[in-house]
Amino acid sequence: MEYFWCLLGRCLNGTYVSVQPFHLLRHVNAQTFRYNERHGVDSDRFRSVLENPRGRRSTFAEVKG
């Protein structure tokens, strides 16, 4: 568990320098997916993303908050 939080902290401080609070959950979800799929190969992760849409597309207004 501590390793995941360490990776999340490095991601937020290194890649996403300034994270708005309303986007934080999306960044945590993305990092959780990467952590859970870390043992697979890139093609498996890509296939997993394409096979599991939530049944709708995200609009810019939804992403913007």
PDBQT receptor file of N, H, CA, C and O in Angstrom, charges set to zero:
ATOM      1  N   MET A   1       0.823  -1.187   0.000  1.00  0.00    +0.000 N 
ATOM      2  CA  MET A   1       0.000   0.000   0.000  1.00  0.00    +0.000 C 
ATOM      3  C   MET A   1       0.873   1.259   0.000  1.00  0.00    +0.000 C 
ATOM      4  O   MET A   1       0.585   2.226  -0.705  1.00  0.00    +0.000 OA
ATOM      5  N   GLU A   2       1.925   1.231   0.788  1.00  0.00    +0.000 N 
ATOM      6  H   GLU A   2       2.159   0.446   1.361  1.00  0.00    +0.000 HD
ATOM      7  CA  GLU A   2       2.798   2.405   0.849  1.00  0.00    +0.000 C 
ATOM      8  C   GLU A   2       3.481   2.653  -0.492  1.00  0.00    +0.000 C 
ATOM      9  O   GLU A   2       3.714   3.799  -0.875  1.00  0.00    +0.000 OA
ATOM     10  N   TYR A   3       3.799   1.574  -1.201  1.00  0.00    +0.000 N 
ATOM     11  H   TYR A   3       3.609   0.643  -0.890  1.00  0.00    +0.000 HD
ATOM     12  CA  TYR A   3       4.452   1.721  -2.506  1.00  0.00    +0.000 C 
ATOM     13  C   TYR A   3       3.523   2.428  -3.494  1.00  0.00    +0.000 C 
ATOM     14  O   TYR A   3       3.967   3.272  -4.272  1.00  0.00    +0.000 OA
ATOM     15  N   PHE A   4       2.222   2.079  -3.461  1.00  0.00    +0.000 N 
ATOM     16  H   PHE A   4       1.861   1.393  -2.829  1.00  0.00    +0.000 HD
ATOM     17  CA  PHE A   4       1.267   2.735  -4.351  1.00  0.00    +0.000 C 
ATOM     18  C   PHE A   4       1.204   4.228  -4.061  1.00  0.00    +0.000 C 
ATOM     19  O   PHE A   4       1.218   5.038  -4.988  1.00  0.00    +0.000 OA
ATOM     20  N   TRP A   5       1.133   4.605  -2.780  1.00  0.00    +0.000 N 
ATOM     21  H   TRP A   5       1.121   3.947  -2.026  1.00  0.00    +0.000 HD
ATOM     22  CA  TRP A   5       1.043   6.027  -2.440  1.00  0.00    +0.000 C 
ATOM     23  C   TRP A   5       2.324   6.762  -2.829  1.00  0.00    +0.000 C 
ATOM     24  O   TRP A   5       2.285   7.931  -3.212  1.00  0.00    +0.000 OA
ATOM     25  N   CYS A   6       3.455   6.072  -2.727  1.00  0.00    +0.000 N 
ATOM     26  H   CYS A   6       3.487   5.122  -2.416  1.00  0.00    +0.000 HD
ATOM     27  CA  CYS A   6       4.716   6.666  -3.161  1.00  0.00    +0.000 C 
ATOM     28  C   CYS A   6       4.686   6.940  -4.664  1.00  0.00    +0.000 C 
ATOM     29  O   CYS A   6       5.078   8.019  -5.108  1.00  0.00    +0.000 OA
ATOM     30  N   LEU A   7       4.217   5.959  -5.450  1.00  0.00    +0.000 N 
ATOM     31  H   LEU A   7       3.898   5.082  -5.089  1.00  0.00    +0.000 HD
ATOM     32  CA  LEU A   7       4.113   6.143  -6.898  1.00  0.00    +0.000 C 
ATOM     33  C   LEU A   7       3.131   7.259  -7.243  1.00  0.00    +0.000 C 
ATOM     34  O   LEU A   7       3.392   8.072  -8.130  1.00  0.00    +0.000 OA
ATOM     35  N   LEU A   8       2.011   7.293  -6.545  1.00  0.00    +0.000 N 
ATOM     36  H   LEU A   8       1.799   6.632  -5.825  1.00  0.00    +0.000 HD
ATOM     37  CA  LEU A   8       1.021   8.345  -6.796  1.00  0.00    +0.000 C 
ATOM     38  C   LEU A   8       1.611   9.721  -6.498  1.00  0.00    +0.000 C 
ATOM     39  O   LEU A   8       1.427  10.664  -7.267  1.00  0.00    +0.000 OA
ATOM     40  N   GLY A   9       2.312   9.826  -5.389  1.00  0.00    +0.000 N 
ATOM     41  H   GLY A   9       2.461   9.060  -4.763  1.00  0.00    +0.000 HD
ATOM     42  CA  GLY A   9       2.937  11.104  -5.036  1.00  0.00    +0.000 C 
ATOM     43  C   GLY A   9       3.955  11.548  -6.058  1.00  0.00    +0.000 C 
ATOM     44  O   GLY A   9       4.011  12.724  -6.419  1.00  0.00    +0.000 OA
ATOM     45  N   ARG A  10       4.773  10.600  -6.533  1.00  0.00    +0.000 N 
ATOM     46  H   ARG A  10       4.727   9.645  -6.240  1.00  0.00    +0.000 HD
ATOM     47  CA  ARG A  10       5.765  10.952  -7.556  1.00  0.00    +0.000 C 
ATOM     48  C   ARG A  10       5.098  11.358  -8.855  1.00  0.00    +0.000 C 
ATOM     49  O   ARG A  10       5.571  12.259  -9.549  1.00  0.00    +0.000 OA
ATOM     50  N   CYS A  11       3.998  10.695  -9.185  1.00  0.00    +0.000 N 
ATOM     51  H   CYS A  11       3.614   9.963  -8.622  1.00  0.00    +0.000 HD
ATOM     52  CA  CYS A  11       3.261  11.038 -10.407  1.00  0.00    +0.000 C 
ATOM     53  C   CYS A  11       2.669  12.439 -10.301  1.00  0.00    +0.000 C 
ATOM     54  O   CYS A  11       2.769  13.234 -11.236  1.00  0.00    +0.000 OA
ATOM     55  N   LEU A  12       2.061  12.732  -9.175  1.00  0.00    +0.000 N 
ATOM     56  H   LEU A  12       1.979  12.086  -8.416  1.00  0.00    +0.000 HD
ATOM     57  CA  LEU A  12       1.423  14.034  -9.003  1.00  0.00    +0.000 C 
ATOM     58  C   LEU A  12       2.446  15.163  -8.926  1.00  0.00    +0.000 C 
ATOM     59  O   LEU A  12       2.203  16.253  -9.444  1.00  0.00    +0.000 OA
ATOM     60  N   ASN A  13       3.570  14.918  -8.294  1.00  0.00    +0.000 N 
ATOM     61  H   ASN A  13       3.768  14.033  -7.873  1.00  0.00    +0.000 HD
ATOM     62  CA  ASN A  13       4.586  15.963  -8.162  1.00  0.00    +0.000 C 
ATOM     63  C   ASN A  13       5.474  16.079  -9.395  1.00  0.00    +0.000 C 
ATOM     64  O   ASN A  13       6.032  17.144  -9.657  1.00  0.00    +0.000 OA
ATOM     65  N   GLY A  14       5.611  14.994 -10.153  1.00  0.00    +0.000 N 
ATOM     66  H   GLY A  14       5.158  14.128  -9.940  1.00  0.00    +0.000 HD
ATOM     67  CA  GLY A  14       6.510  15.019 -11.303  1.00  0.00    +0.000 C 
ATOM     68  C   GLY A  14       5.809  15.253 -12.616  1.00  0.00    +0.000 C 
ATOM     69  O   GLY A  14       6.180  16.155 -13.368  1.00  0.00    +0.000 OA
ATOM     70  N   THR A  15       4.787  14.444 -12.908  1.00  0.00    +0.000 N 
ATOM     71  H   THR A  15       4.485  13.712 -12.298  1.00  0.00    +0.000 HD
ATOM     72  CA  THR A  15       4.113  14.531 -14.193  1.00  0.00    +0.000 C 
ATOM     73  C   THR A  15       3.052  15.612 -14.202  1.00  0.00    +0.000 C 
ATOM     74  O   THR A  15       3.020  16.462 -15.092  1.00  0.00    +0.000 OA
ATOM     75  N   TYR A  16       2.194  15.571 -13.215  1.00  0.00    +0.000 N 
ATOM     76  H   TYR A  16       2.220  14.881 -12.493  1.00  0.00    +0.000 HD
ATOM     77  CA  TYR A  16       1.114  16.553 -13.105  1.00  0.00    +0.000 C 
ATOM     78  C   TYR A  16       1.494  17.531 -12.008  1.00  0.00    +0.000 C 
ATOM     79  O   TYR A  16       1.157  17.325 -10.842  1.00  0.00    +0.000 OA
ATOM     80  N   VAL A  17       2.186  18.579 -12.374  1.00  0.00    +0.000 N 
ATOM     81  H   VAL A  17       2.460  18.746 -13.321  1.00  0.00    +0.000 HD
ATOM     82  CA  VAL A  17       2.768  19.483 -11.385  1.00  0.00    +0.000 C 
ATOM     83  C   VAL A  17       1.692  20.209 -10.583  1.00  0.00    +0.000 C 
ATOM     84  O   VAL A  17       1.815  20.343  -9.366  1.00  0.00    +0.000 OA
ATOM     85  N   SER A  18       0.657  20.669 -11.239  1.00  0.00    +0.000 N 
ATOM     86  H   SER A  18       0.557  20.560 -12.228  1.00  0.00    +0.000 HD
ATOM     87  CA  SER A  18      -0.396  21.417 -10.559  1.00  0.00    +0.000 C 
ATOM     88  C   SER A  18      -1.729  20.713 -10.795  1.00  0.00    +0.000 C 
ATOM     89  O   SER A  18      -2.309  20.820 -11.875  1.00  0.00    +0.000 OA
ATOM     90  N   VAL A  19      -2.211  19.997  -9.789  1.00  0.00    +0.000 N 
ATOM     91  H   VAL A  19      -1.740  19.910  -8.911  1.00  0.00    +0.000 HD
ATOM     92  CA  VAL A  19      -3.448  19.238  -9.910  1.00  0.00    +0.000 C 
ATOM     93  C   VAL A  19      -4.556  19.972  -9.175  1.00  0.00    +0.000 C 
ATOM     94  O   VAL A  19      -4.442  20.283  -7.990  1.00  0.00    +0.000 OA
ATOM     95  N   GLN A  20      -5.619  20.238  -9.899  1.00  0.00    +0.000 N 
ATOM     96  H   GLN A  20      -5.711  19.985 -10.863  1.00  0.00    +0.000 HD
ATOM     97  CA  GLN A  20      -6.781  20.862  -9.287  1.00  0.00    +0.000 C 
ATOM     98  C   GLN A  20      -7.533  19.821  -8.465  1.00  0.00    +0.000 C 
ATOM     99  O   GLN A  20      -7.570  18.655  -8.857  1.00  0.00    +0.000 OA
ATOM    100  N   PRO A  21      -8.133  20.202  -7.338  1.00  0.00    +0.000 N 
ATOM    101  CA  PRO A  21      -8.819  19.229  -6.481  1.00  0.00    +0.000 C 
ATOM    102  C   PRO A  21      -9.922  18.453  -7.190  1.00  0.00    +0.000 C 
ATOM    103  O   PRO A  21     -10.126  17.276  -6.892  1.00  0.00    +0.000 OA
ATOM    104  N   PHE A  22     -10.639  19.082  -8.122  1.00  0.00    +0.000 N 
ATOM    105  H   PHE A  22     -10.474  20.038  -8.364  1.00  0.00    +0.000 HD
ATOM    106  CA  PHE A  22     -11.737  18.381  -8.780  1.00  0.00    +0.000 C 
ATOM    107  C   PHE A  22     -11.238  17.391  -9.831  1.00  0.00    +0.000 C 
ATOM    108  O   PHE A  22     -12.020  16.572 -10.311  1.00  0.00    +0.000 OA
ATOM    109  N   HIS A  23      -9.949  17.445 -10.202  1.00  0.00    +0.000 N 
ATOM    110  H   HIS A  23      -9.313  18.111  -9.812  1.00  0.00    +0.000 HD
ATOM    111  CA  HIS A  23      -9.367  16.459 -11.120  1.00  0.00    +0.000 C 
ATOM    112  C   HIS A  23      -8.593  15.367 -10.381  1.00  0.00    +0.000 C 
ATOM    113  O   HIS A  23      -8.160  14.397 -11.004  1.00  0.00    +0.000 OA
ATOM    114  N   LEU A  24      -8.416  15.502  -9.094  1.00  0.00    +0.000 N 
ATOM    115  H   LEU A  24      -8.768  16.290  -8.588  1.00  0.00    +0.000 HD
ATOM    116  CA  LEU A  24      -7.584  14.573  -8.339  1.00  0.00    +0.000 C 
ATOM    117  C   LEU A  24      -8.090  13.139  -8.434  1.00  0.00    +0.000 C 
ATOM    118  O   LEU A  24      -7.287  12.217  -8.580  1.00  0.00    +0.000 OA
ATOM    119  N   LEU A  25      -9.392  12.931  -8.356  1.00  0.00    +0.000 N 
ATOM    120  H   LEU A  25     -10.044  13.680  -8.237  1.00  0.00    +0.000 HD
ATOM    121  CA  LEU A  25      -9.941  11.581  -8.424  1.00  0.00    +0.000 C 
ATOM    122  C   LEU A  25      -9.628  10.924  -9.767  1.00  0.00    +0.000 C 
ATOM    123  O   LEU A  25      -9.353   9.725  -9.816  1.00  0.00    +0.000 OA
ATOM    124  N   ARG A  26      -9.665  11.684 -10.842  1.00  0.00    +0.000 N 
ATOM    125  H   ARG A  26      -9.888  12.658 -10.802  1.00  0.00    +0.000 HD
ATOM    126  CA  ARG A  26      -9.338  11.128 -12.154  1.00  0.00    +0.000 C 
ATOM    127  C   ARG A  26      -7.873  10.693 -12.227  1.00  0.00    +0.000 C 
ATOM    128  O   ARG A  26      -7.560   9.643 -12.789  1.00  0.00    +0.000 OA
ATOM    129  N   HIS A  27      -6.984  11.497 -11.660  1.00  0.00    +0.000 N 
ATOM    130  H   HIS A  27      -7.238  12.349 -11.203  1.00  0.00    +0.000 HD
ATOM    131  CA  HIS A  27      -5.570  11.133 -11.643  1.00  0.00    +0.000 C 
ATOM    132  C   HIS A  27      -5.340   9.898 -10.775  1.00  0.00    +0.000 C 
ATOM    133  O   HIS A  27      -4.545   9.030 -11.135  1.00  0.00    +0.000 OA
ATOM    134  N   VAL A  28      -6.019   9.812  -9.651  1.00  0.00    +0.000 N 
ATOM    135  H   VAL A  28      -6.665  10.517  -9.358  1.00  0.00    +0.000 HD
ATOM    136  CA  VAL A  28      -5.891   8.639  -8.782  1.00  0.00    +0.000 C 
ATOM    137  C   VAL A  28      -6.417   7.401  -9.496  1.00  0.00    +0.000 C 
ATOM    138  O   VAL A  28      -5.798   6.340  -9.420  1.00  0.00    +0.000 OA
ATOM    139  N   ASN A  29      -7.555   7.517 -10.191  1.00  0.00    +0.000 N 
ATOM    140  H   ASN A  29      -8.058   8.379 -10.252  1.00  0.00    +0.000 HD
ATOM    141  CA  ASN A  29      -8.101   6.383 -10.936  1.00  0.00    +0.000 C 
ATOM    142  C   ASN A  29      -7.152   5.929 -12.043  1.00  0.00    +0.000 C 
ATOM    143  O   ASN A  29      -6.975   4.727 -12.244  1.00  0.00    +0.000 OA
ATOM    144  N   ALA A  30      -6.549   6.857 -12.753  1.00  0.00    +0.000 N 
ATOM    145  H   ALA A  30      -6.693   7.833 -12.590  1.00  0.00    +0.000 HD
ATOM    146  CA  ALA A  30      -5.609   6.505 -13.817  1.00  0.00    +0.000 C 
ATOM    147  C   ALA A  30      -4.387   5.798 -13.245  1.00  0.00    +0.000 C 
ATOM    148  O   ALA A  30      -3.925   4.805 -13.807  1.00  0.00    +0.000 OA
ATOM    149  N   GLN A  31      -3.864   6.299 -12.140  1.00  0.00    +0.000 N 
ATOM    150  H   GLN A  31      -4.240   7.106 -11.684  1.00  0.00    +0.000 HD
ATOM    151  CA  GLN A  31      -2.699   5.672 -11.525  1.00  0.00    +0.000 C 
ATOM    152  C   GLN A  31      -3.057   4.305 -10.953  1.00  0.00    +0.000 C 
ATOM    153  O   GLN A  31      -2.233   3.391 -10.992  1.00  0.00    +0.000 OA
ATOM    154  N   THR A  32      -4.265   4.149 -10.425  1.00  0.00    +0.000 N 
ATOM    155  H   THR A  32      -4.934   4.891 -10.393  1.00  0.00    +0.000 HD
ATOM    156  CA  THR A  32      -4.717   2.852  -9.914  1.00  0.00    +0.000 C 
ATOM    157  C   THR A  32      -4.779   1.834 -11.041  1.00  0.00    +0.000 C 
ATOM    158  O   THR A  32      -4.358   0.690 -10.868  1.00  0.00    +0.000 OA
ATOM    159  N   PHE A  33      -5.304   2.241 -12.201  1.00  0.00    +0.000 N 
ATOM    160  H   PHE A  33      -5.646   3.171 -12.341  1.00  0.00    +0.000 HD
ATOM    161  CA  PHE A  33      -5.354   1.343 -13.351  1.00  0.00    +0.000 C 
ATOM    162  C   PHE A  33      -3.943   0.918 -13.757  1.00  0.00    +0.000 C 
ATOM    163  O   PHE A  33      -3.690  -0.265 -13.986  1.00  0.00    +0.000 OA
ATOM    164  N   ARG A  34      -3.030   1.879 -13.846  1.00  0.00    +0.000 N 
ATOM    165  H   ARG A  34      -3.236   2.840 -13.660  1.00  0.00    +0.000 HD
ATOM    166  CA  ARG A  34      -1.658   1.547 -14.221  1.00  0.00    +0.000 C 
ATOM    167  C   ARG A  34      -1.019   0.585 -13.219  1.00  0.00    +0.000 C 
ATOM    168  O   ARG A  34      -0.310  -0.344 -13.605  1.00  0.00    +0.000 OA
ATOM    169  N   TYR A  35      -1.276   0.814 -11.935  1.00  0.00    +0.000 N 
ATOM    170  H   TYR A  35      -1.852   1.569 -11.621  1.00  0.00    +0.000 HD
ATOM    171  CA  TYR A  35      -0.691  -0.045 -10.909  1.00  0.00    +0.000 C 
ATOM    172  C   TYR A  35      -1.273  -1.453 -10.972  1.00  0.00    +0.000 C 
ATOM    173  O   TYR A  35      -0.540  -2.435 -10.860  1.00  0.00    +0.000 OA
ATOM    174  N   ASN A  36      -2.584  -1.553 -11.151  1.00  0.00    +0.000 N 
ATOM    175  H   ASN A  36      -3.180  -0.755 -11.242  1.00  0.00    +0.000 HD
ATOM    176  CA  ASN A  36      -3.225  -2.865 -11.196  1.00  0.00    +0.000 C 
ATOM    177  C   ASN A  36      -2.845  -3.657 -12.440  1.00  0.00    +0.000 C 
ATOM    178  O   ASN A  36      -2.850  -4.888 -12.409  1.00  0.00    +0.000 OA
ATOM    179  N   GLU A  37      -2.519  -2.982 -13.522  1.00  0.00    +0.000 N 
ATOM    180  H   GLU A  37      -2.514  -1.983 -13.547  1.00  0.00    +0.000 HD
ATOM    181  CA  GLU A  37      -2.167  -3.638 -14.783  1.00  0.00    +0.000 C 
ATOM    182  C   GLU A  37      -0.667  -3.646 -15.034  1.00  0.00    +0.000 C 
ATOM    183  O   GLU A  37      -0.246  -3.832 -16.176  1.00  0.00    +0.000 OA
ATOM    184  N   ARG A  38       0.145  -3.454 -14.021  1.00  0.00    +0.000 N 
ATOM    185  H   ARG A  38      -0.197  -3.303 -13.093  1.00  0.00    +0.000 HD
ATOM    186  CA  ARG A  38       1.591  -3.286 -14.204  1.00  0.00    +0.000 C 
ATOM    187  C   ARG A  38       2.302  -4.544 -14.683  1.00  0.00    +0.000 C 
ATOM    188  O   ARG A  38       3.383  -4.449 -15.265  1.00  0.00    +0.000 OA
ATOM    189  N   HIS A  39       1.726  -5.717 -14.454  1.00  0.00    +0.000 N 
ATOM    190  H   HIS A  39       0.849  -5.794 -13.981  1.00  0.00    +0.000 HD
ATOM    191  CA  HIS A  39       2.403  -6.947 -14.842  1.00  0.00    +0.000 C 
ATOM    192  C   HIS A  39       2.108  -7.353 -16.286  1.00  0.00    +0.000 C 
ATOM    193  O   HIS A  39       2.782  -8.230 -16.826  1.00  0.00    +0.000 OA
ATOM    194  N   GLY A  40       1.124  -6.738 -16.910  1.00  0.00    +0.000 N 
ATOM    195  H   GLY A  40       0.576  -6.026 -16.472  1.00  0.00    +0.000 HD
ATOM    196  CA  GLY A  40       0.791  -7.067 -18.294  1.00  0.00    +0.000 C 
ATOM    197  C   GLY A  40       1.681  -6.323 -19.271  1.00  0.00    +0.000 C 
ATOM    198  O   GLY A  40       2.524  -5.513 -18.885  1.00  0.00    +0.000 OA
ATOM    199  N   VAL A  41       1.475  -6.616 -20.539  1.00  0.00    +0.000 N 
ATOM    200  H   VAL A  41       0.790  -7.274 -20.853  1.00  0.00    +0.000 HD
ATOM    201  CA  VAL A  41       2.200  -5.896 -21.588  1.00  0.00    +0.000 C 
ATOM    202  C   VAL A  41       1.313  -4.761 -22.096  1.00  0.00    +0.000 C 
ATOM    203  O   VAL A  41       0.113  -4.725 -21.823  1.00  0.00    +0.000 OA
ATOM    204  N   ASP A  42       1.911  -3.850 -22.826  1.00  0.00    +0.000 N 
ATOM    205  H   ASP A  42       2.886  -3.879 -23.048  1.00  0.00    +0.000 HD
ATOM    206  CA  ASP A  42       1.183  -2.673 -23.292  1.00  0.00    +0.000 C 
ATOM    207  C   ASP A  42      -0.044  -3.032 -24.119  1.00  0.00    +0.000 C 
ATOM    208  O   ASP A  42      -1.087  -2.393 -23.985  1.00  0.00    +0.000 OA
ATOM    209  N   SER A  43       0.067  -4.036 -24.964  1.00  0.00    +0.000 N 
ATOM    210  H   SER A  43       0.914  -4.556 -25.073  1.00  0.00    +0.000 HD
ATOM    211  CA  SER A  43      -1.064  -4.403 -25.816  1.00  0.00    +0.000 C 
ATOM    212  C   SER A  43      -2.244  -4.898 -24.978  1.00  0.00    +0.000 C 
ATOM    213  O   SER A  43      -3.395  -4.640 -25.331  1.00  0.00    +0.000 OA
ATOM    214  N   ASP A  44      -1.979  -5.604 -23.877  1.00  0.00    +0.000 N 
ATOM    215  H   ASP A  44      -1.044  -5.813 -23.591  1.00  0.00    +0.000 HD
ATOM    216  CA  ASP A  44      -3.065  -6.060 -22.999  1.00  0.00    +0.000 C 
ATOM    217  C   ASP A  44      -3.754  -4.891 -22.313  1.00  0.00    +0.000 C 
ATOM    218  O   ASP A  44      -4.980  -4.869 -22.197  1.00  0.00    +0.000 OA
ATOM    219  N   ARG A  45      -2.970  -3.919 -21.856  1.00  0.00    +0.000 N 
ATOM    220  H   ARG A  45      -1.974  -3.936 -21.949  1.00  0.00    +0.000 HD
ATOM    221  CA  ARG A  45      -3.559  -2.726 -21.215  1.00  0.00    +0.000 C 
ATOM    222  C   ARG A  45      -4.407  -1.946 -22.218  1.00  0.00    +0.000 C 
ATOM    223  O   ARG A  45      -5.504  -1.494 -21.892  1.00  0.00    +0.000 OA
ATOM    224  N   PHE A  46      -3.901  -1.794 -23.424  1.00  0.00    +0.000 N 
ATOM    225  H   PHE A  46      -3.009  -2.162 -23.690  1.00  0.00    +0.000 HD
ATOM    226  CA  PHE A  46      -4.636  -1.065 -24.454  1.00  0.00    +0.000 C 
ATOM    227  C   PHE A  46      -5.948  -1.774 -24.778  1.00  0.00    +0.000 C 
ATOM    228  O   PHE A  46      -6.989  -1.128 -24.897  1.00  0.00    +0.000 OA
ATOM    229  N   ARG A  47      -5.902  -3.084 -24.919  1.00  0.00    +0.000 N 
ATOM    230  H   ARG A  47      -5.056  -3.608 -24.822  1.00  0.00    +0.000 HD
ATOM    231  CA  ARG A  47      -7.103  -3.873 -25.190  1.00  0.00    +0.000 C 
ATOM    232  C   ARG A  47      -8.097  -3.759 -24.027  1.00  0.00    +0.000 C 
ATOM    233  O   ARG A  47      -9.304  -3.663 -24.249  1.00  0.00    +0.000 OA
ATOM    234  N   SER A  48      -7.597  -3.770 -22.806  1.00  0.00    +0.000 N 
ATOM    235  H   SER A  48      -6.617  -3.848 -22.626  1.00  0.00    +0.000 HD
ATOM    236  CA  SER A  48      -8.455  -3.641 -21.632  1.00  0.00    +0.000 C 
ATOM    237  C   SER A  48      -9.201  -2.305 -21.621  1.00  0.00    +0.000 C 
ATOM    238  O   SER A  48     -10.382  -2.244 -21.281  1.00  0.00    +0.000 OA
ATOM    239  N   VAL A  49      -8.503  -1.257 -21.994  1.00  0.00    +0.000 N 
ATOM    240  H   VAL A  49      -7.544  -1.307 -22.270  1.00  0.00    +0.000 HD
ATOM    241  CA  VAL A  49      -9.140   0.066 -22.042  1.00  0.00    +0.000 C 
ATOM    242  C   VAL A  49     -10.217   0.101 -23.115  1.00  0.00    +0.000 C 
ATOM    243  O   VAL A  49     -11.298   0.646 -22.888  1.00  0.00    +0.000 OA
ATOM    244  N   LEU A  50      -9.939  -0.468 -24.275  1.00  0.00    +0.000 N 
ATOM    245  H   LEU A  50      -9.062  -0.910 -24.460  1.00  0.00    +0.000 HD
ATOM    246  CA  LEU A  50     -10.903  -0.438 -25.367  1.00  0.00    +0.000 C 
ATOM    247  C   LEU A  50     -12.108  -1.338 -25.132  1.00  0.00    +0.000 C 
ATOM    248  O   LEU A  50     -13.199  -1.044 -25.619  1.00  0.00    +0.000 OA
ATOM    249  N   GLU A  51     -11.932  -2.418 -24.402  1.00  0.00    +0.000 N 
ATOM    250  H   GLU A  51     -11.045  -2.657 -24.007  1.00  0.00    +0.000 HD
ATOM    251  CA  GLU A  51     -13.030  -3.356 -24.182  1.00  0.00    +0.000 C 
ATOM    252  C   GLU A  51     -13.950  -2.950 -23.044  1.00  0.00    +0.000 C 
ATOM    253  O   GLU A  51     -15.044  -3.501 -22.923  1.00  0.00    +0.000 OA
ATOM    254  N   ASN A  52     -13.549  -2.015 -22.216  1.00  0.00    +0.000 N 
ATOM    255  H   ASN A  52     -12.660  -1.567 -22.315  1.00  0.00    +0.000 HD
ATOM    256  CA  ASN A  52     -14.342  -1.671 -21.035  1.00  0.00    +0.000 C 
ATOM    257  C   ASN A  52     -14.803  -0.217 -21.008  1.00  0.00    +0.000 C 
ATOM    258  O   ASN A  52     -14.569   0.478 -20.020  1.00  0.00    +0.000 OA
ATOM    259  N   PRO A  53     -15.447   0.254 -22.064  1.00  0.00    +0.000 N 
ATOM    260  CA  PRO A  53     -15.976   1.620 -21.975  1.00  0.00    +0.000 C 
ATOM    261  C   PRO A  53     -17.167   1.640 -21.018  1.00  0.00    +0.000 C 
ATOM    262  O   PRO A  53     -17.781   0.603 -20.766  1.00  0.00    +0.000 OA
ATOM    263  N   ARG A  54     -17.477   2.767 -20.509  1.00  0.00    +0.000 N 
ATOM    264  H   ARG A  54     -16.978   3.609 -20.714  1.00  0.00    +0.000 HD
ATOM    265  CA  ARG A  54     -18.566   2.882 -19.549  1.00  0.00    +0.000 C 
ATOM    266  C   ARG A  54     -19.915   3.087 -20.222  1.00  0.00    +0.000 C 
ATOM    267  O   ARG A  54     -20.886   3.440 -19.553  1.00  0.00    +0.000 OA
ATOM    268  N   GLY A  55     -19.995   2.875 -21.512  1.00  0.00    +0.000 N 
ATOM    269  H   GLY A  55     -19.207   2.588 -22.055  1.00  0.00    +0.000 HD
ATOM    270  CA  GLY A  55     -21.270   2.981 -22.198  1.00  0.00    +0.000 C 
ATOM    271  C   GLY A  55     -21.613   4.369 -22.685  1.00  0.00    +0.000 C 
ATOM    272  O   GLY A  55     -22.691   4.580 -23.240  1.00  0.00    +0.000 OA
ATOM    273  N   ARG A  56     -20.731   5.305 -22.492  1.00  0.00    +0.000 N 
ATOM    274  H   ARG A  56     -19.855   5.134 -22.041  1.00  0.00    +0.000 HD
ATOM    275  CA  ARG A  56     -20.985   6.657 -22.975  1.00  0.00    +0.000 C 
ATOM    276  C   ARG A  56     -19.657   7.367 -23.156  1.00  0.00    +0.000 C 
ATOM    277  O   ARG A  56     -18.630   6.946 -22.624  1.00  0.00    +0.000 OA
ATOM    278  N   ARG A  57     -19.693   8.424 -23.896  1.00  0.00    +0.000 N 
ATOM    279  H   ARG A  57     -20.527   8.766 -24.328  1.00  0.00    +0.000 HD
ATOM    280  CA  ARG A  57     -18.467   9.186 -24.093  1.00  0.00    +0.000 C 
ATOM    281  C   ARG A  57     -18.435  10.361 -23.132  1.00  0.00    +0.000 C 
ATOM    282  O   ARG A  57     -19.481  10.836 -22.691  1.00  0.00    +0.000 OA
ATOM    283  N   SER A  58     -17.273  10.818 -22.816  1.00  0.00    +0.000 N 
ATOM    284  H   SER A  58     -16.422  10.432 -23.174  1.00  0.00    +0.000 HD
ATOM    285  CA  SER A  58     -17.117  11.974 -21.943  1.00  0.00    +0.000 C 
ATOM    286  C   SER A  58     -17.118  13.224 -22.782  1.00  0.00    +0.000 C 
ATOM    287  O   SER A  58     -16.426  13.299 -23.797  1.00  0.00    +0.000 OA
ATOM    288  N   THR A  59     -17.886  14.202 -22.369  1.00  0.00    +0.000 N 
ATOM    289  H   THR A  59     -18.448  14.142 -21.544  1.00  0.00    +0.000 HD
ATOM    290  CA  THR A  59     -17.887  15.482 -23.062  1.00  0.00    +0.000 C 
ATOM    291  C   THR A  59     -16.904  16.415 -22.369  1.00  0.00    +0.000 C 
ATOM    292  O   THR A  59     -16.496  16.173 -21.234  1.00  0.00    +0.000 OA
ATOM    293  N   PHE A  60     -16.533  17.475 -23.061  1.00  0.00    +0.000 N 
ATOM    294  H   PHE A  60     -16.865  17.671 -23.983  1.00  0.00    +0.000 HD
ATOM    295  CA  PHE A  60     -15.587  18.431 -22.489  1.00  0.00    +0.000 C 
ATOM    296  C   PHE A  60     -16.180  19.079 -21.239  1.00  0.00    +0.000 C 
ATOM    297  O   PHE A  60     -15.459  19.341 -20.276  1.00  0.00    +0.000 OA
ATOM    298  N   ALA A  61     -17.486  19.337 -21.249  1.00  0.00    +0.000 N 
ATOM    299  H   ALA A  61     -18.072  19.124 -22.031  1.00  0.00    +0.000 HD
ATOM    300  CA  ALA A  61     -18.117  19.969 -20.092  1.00  0.00    +0.000 C 
ATOM    301  C   ALA A  61     -18.030  19.053 -18.853  1.00  0.00    +0.000 C 
ATOM    302  O   ALA A  61     -17.855  19.540 -17.737  1.00  0.00    +0.000 OA
ATOM    303  N   GLU A  62     -18.152  17.744 -19.049  1.00  0.00    +0.000 N 
ATOM    304  H   GLU A  62     -18.295  17.348 -19.956  1.00  0.00    +0.000 HD
ATOM    305  CA  GLU A  62     -18.042  16.818 -17.915  1.00  0.00    +0.000 C 
ATOM    306  C   GLU A  62     -16.609  16.780 -17.379  1.00  0.00    +0.000 C 
ATOM    307  O   GLU A  62     -16.386  16.767 -16.168  1.00  0.00    +0.000 OA
ATOM    308  N   VAL A  63     -15.664  16.763 -18.281  1.00  0.00    +0.000 N 
ATOM    309  H   VAL A  63     -15.845  16.774 -19.265  1.00  0.00    +0.000 HD
ATOM    310  CA  VAL A  63     -14.261  16.700 -17.872  1.00  0.00    +0.000 C 
ATOM    311  C   VAL A  63     -13.847  18.011 -17.197  1.00  0.00    +0.000 C 
ATOM    312  O   VAL A  63     -13.110  18.006 -16.211  1.00  0.00    +0.000 OA
ATOM    313  N   LYS A  64     -14.318  19.108 -17.731  1.00  0.00    +0.000 N 
ATOM    314  H   LYS A  64     -14.916  19.112 -18.532  1.00  0.00    +0.000 HD
ATOM    315  CA  LYS A  64     -13.990  20.421 -17.195  1.00  0.00    +0.000 C 
ATOM    316  C   LYS A  64     -14.554  20.608 -15.793  1.00  0.00    +0.000 C 
ATOM    317  O   LYS A  64     -13.963  21.305 -14.968  1.00  0.00    +0.000 OA
ATOM    318  N   GLY A  65     -15.709  19.978 -15.523  1.00  0.00    +0.000 N 
ATOM    319  H   GLY A  65     -16.189  19.412 -16.193  1.00  0.00    +0.000 HD
ATOM    320  CA  GLY A  65     -16.309  20.070 -14.192  1.00  0.00    +0.000 C 
ATOM    321  C   GLY A  65     -17.248  21.193 -14.154  1.00  0.00    +0.000 C 
ATOM    322  O   GLY A  65     -17.865  21.448 -13.120  1.00  0.00    +0.000 OA
TER     323      GLY A  65
